[in-house]
Amino acid sequence: MTKHVNLRLPDDVHAMAVAAAATDDRSLNSWLIAIVRRAAEPGRTPNRPDGDSATSAPLRGNGHSPRP
């Protein structure tokens, strides 16, 4: 089963992704699947090749959602 995702990329990012996919001899879709799969592997953190844990960004305010 596959799912469809509408991904909007700035023109420059799209051009870089198309070039990277072509260098890897893949379609853009196939290249994006490989990138997402690699980034989503358990124990890995995107943009951190060895799965280093990233320090989470501080929450704004007190960290609680306002109640309506």
KEVEXTOR-534337 format. One record per atom (N, C-alpha, C, CB): residue in three letters; x, y, z. Coordinates in steps of 0.2 Angstrom, whole numbers, padded with zeros to 4 digits, always signed. Glycine has a CB too. Example, Ala and Ser with C-alpha at 12.3 -4.5 7.8 and 13.67 -1.06 7.14 Angstrom:
BEGIN
ALA+0066-0028+0039/ALA+0062-0022+0039/ALA+0066-0016+0039/ALA+0057-0022+0045/SER+0064-0011+0035/SER+0068-0005+0036/SER+0064+0000+0039/SER+0070-0003+0029/
This chain:
BEGIN
MET+0004-0006+0000/MET+0000+0000+0000/MET+0004+0006+0000/MET-0005+0000+0006/THR+0002+0011-0004/THR+0006+0018-0004/THR+0001+0023-0002/THR+0009+0019-0011/LYS+0004+0028+0001/LYS+0001+0034+0003/LYS+0003+0040-0001/LYS+0002+0036+0011/HIS-0001+0045-0003/HIS+0001+0051-0007/HIS+0002+0057-0002/HIS-0005+0052-0012/VAL+0007+0060-0003/VAL+0009+0066+0001/VAL+0010+0072-0004/VAL+0015+0065+0005/ASN+0007+0078-0003/ASN+0008+0084-0007/ASN+0014+0087-0003/ASN+0002+0088-0007/LEU+0020+0088-0006/LEU+0025+0091-0004/LEU+0027+0097-0008/LEU+0031+0086-0003/ARG+0027+0103-0005/ARG+0029+0109-0008/ARG+0036+0111-0007/ARG+0024+0115-0006/LEU+0040+0111-0012/LEU+0047+0113-0011/LEU+0049+0120-0015/LEU+0052+0108-0014/PRO+0053+0124-0012/PRO+0055+0130-0015/PRO+0059+0128-0021/PRO+0060+0134-0010/ASP+0059+0132-0026/ASP+0062+0130-0033/ASP+0069+0128-0032/ASP+0061+0137-0037/ASP+0073+0132-0028/ASP+0080+0130-0027/ASP+0081+0123-0024/ASP+0084+0135-0023/VAL+0077+0121-0019/VAL+0077+0115-0016/VAL+0075+0109-0021/VAL+0073+0114-0009/HIS+0070+0111-0025/HIS+0067+0106-0030/HIS+0073+0104-0035/HIS+0061+0108-0033/ALA+0076+0110-0037/ALA+0082+0109-0042/ALA+0087+0105-0039/ALA+0084+0116-0044/MET+0089+0106-0033/MET+0094+0102-0029/MET+0092+0095-0029/MET+0096+0105-0022/ALA+0086+0094-0027/ALA+0084+0087-0026/ALA+0084+0083-0033/ALA+0077+0087-0023/VAL+0081+0086-0038/VAL+0081+0083-0044/VAL+0088+0081-0047/VAL+0078+0088-0050/ALA+0093+0086-0045/ALA+0100+0085-0047/ALA+0103+0079-0043/ALA+0104+0091-0046/ALA+0101+0079-0037/ALA+0104+0073-0032/ALA+0101+0067-0035/ALA+0102+0075-0025/ALA+0095+0067-0036/ALA+0091+0060-0039/ALA+0094+0058-0045/ALA+0084+0061-0040/ALA+0096+0063-0050/ALA+0099+0061-0056/ALA+0106+0058-0055/ALA+0099+0067-0061/THR+0110+0061-0050/THR+0116+0058-0049/THR+0116+0051-0046/THR+0120+0063-0044/ASP+0111+0050-0042/ASP+0110+0043-0039/ASP+0106+0039-0044/ASP+0106+0044-0033/ASP+0105+0041-0050/ASP+0101+0037-0056/ASP+0094+0035-0053/ASP+0106+0031-0058/ARG+0091+0039-0050/ARG+0084+0038-0047/ARG+0079+0043-0050/ARG+0084+0037-0040/SER+0073+0041-0050/SER+0068+0046-0050/SER+0068+0051-0044/SER+0061+0043-0052/LEU+0065+0057-0045/LEU+0064+0061-0039/LEU+0060+0057-0033/LEU+0061+0067-0041/ASN+0055+0054-0035/ASN+0050+0050-0030/ASN+0054+0045-0027/ASN+0044+0047-0034/SER+0058+0041-0031/SER+0062+0035-0028/SER+0067+0038-0023/SER+0065+0031-0033/TRP+0071+0044-0025/TRP+0076+0047-0021/TRP+0073+0049-0014/TRP+0079+0052-0025/LEU+0067+0053-0015/LEU+0064+0055-0009/LEU+0062+0050-0004/LEU+0058+0060-0011/ILE+0059+0044-0007/ILE+0057+0038-0003/ILE+0064+0036+0001/ILE+0054+0033-0007/ALA+0069+0035-0002/ALA+0075+0033+0001/ALA+0078+0038+0006/ALA+0081+0032-0005/ILE+0077+0044+0005/ILE+0079+0049+0010/ILE+0075+0049+0016/ILE+0079+0056+0007/VAL+0068+0049+0015/VAL+0064+0048+0021/VAL+0065+0042+0025/VAL+0056+0049+0018/ARG+0065+0036+0021/ARG+0066+0030+0024/ARG+0072+0030+0029/ARG+0067+0024+0019/ARG+0078+0033+0026/ARG+0084+0033+0030/ARG+0083+0037+0036/ARG+0090+0035+0025/ALA+0080+0043+0035/ALA+0079+0048+0041/ALA+0075+0045+0046/ALA+0077+0054+0038/ALA+0070+0041+0044/ALA+0065+0038+0049/ALA+0067+0032+0052/ALA+0058+0037+0045/GLU+0073+0029+0051/GLU+0075+0023+0054/GLU+0075+0024+0061/GLU+0082+0021+0051/PRO+0073+0019+0065/PRO+0074+0019+0072/PRO+0081+0021+0075/PRO+0071+0013+0076/GLY+0082+0025+0079/GLY+0089+0026+0082/GLY+0092+0031+0078/GLY+0092+0020+0082/ARG+0089+0034+0073/ARG+0093+0039+0069/ARG+0089+0046+0070/ARG+0093+0037+0062/THR+0093+0051+0070/THR+0090+0058+0070/THR+0091+0061+0063/THR+0092+0062+0076/PRO+0086+0064+0060/PRO+0088+0067+0053/PRO+0094+0072+0054/PRO+0082+0071+0051/ASN+0098+0073+0049/ASN+0104+0077+0048/ASN+0109+0075+0053/ASN+0101+0084+0049/ARG+0109+0070+0057/ARG+0114+0068+0061/ARG+0116+0061+0059/ARG+0111+0068+0069/PRO+0121+0060+0055/PRO+0123+0053+0052/PRO+0123+0048+0057/PRO+0129+0054+0049/ASP+0126+0049+0063/ASP+0127+0043+0068/ASP+0121+0042+0073/ASP+0133+0044+0071/GLY+0116+0046+0072/GLY+0110+0045+0076/GLY+0111+0049+0083/GLY+0109+0038+0078/ASP+0115+0054+0083/ASP+0116+0058+0089/ASP+0109+0061+0091/ASP+0121+0064+0088/SER+0108+0061+0097/SER+0102+0064+0100/SER+0103+0072+0099/SER+0100+0062+0107/ALA+0098+0075+0097/ALA+0098+0082+0097/ALA+0095+0085+0103/ALA+0094+0085+0091/THR+0097+0090+0105/THR+0094+0094+0111/THR+0088+0097+0109/THR+0099+0099+0114/SER+0082+0096+0112/SER+0076+0098+0110/SER+0076+0106+0111/SER+0070+0095+0113/ALA+0072+0109+0107/ALA+0071+0116+0107/ALA+0067+0118+0113/ALA+0068+0119+0101/PRO+0069+0124+0116/PRO+0065+0125+0122/PRO+0058+0127+0120/PRO+0068+0131+0126/LEU+0053+0126+0125/LEU+0046+0128+0123/LEU+0045+0135+0125/LEU+0041+0124+0128/ARG+0041+0138+0121/ARG+0039+0145+0122/ARG+0034+0145+0128/ARG+0036+0149+0116/GLY+0035+0151+0132/GLY+0030+0151+0138/GLY+0031+0146+0143/GLY+0023+0151+0135/ASN+0026+0144+0146/ASN+0027+0139+0151/ASN+0026+0132+0149/ASN+0021+0140+0156/GLY+0026+0130+0142/GLY+0025+0124+0140/GLY+0019+0120+0140/GLY+0030+0120+0143/HIS+0014+0124+0142/HIS+0007+0121+0142/HIS+0002+0125+0137/HIS+0004+0122+0149/SER-0002+0121+0134/SER-0007+0124+0129/SER-0012+0128+0133/SER-0010+0118+0125/PRO-0014+0134+0130/PRO-0019+0138+0133/PRO-0026+0134+0133/PRO-0019+0145+0130/ARG-0029+0135+0138/ARG-0036+0132+0138/ARG-0041+0137+0135/ARG-0038+0130+0145/PRO-0046+0134+0131/PRO-0051+0139+0129/PRO-0056+0142+0134/PRO-0055+0136+0123/
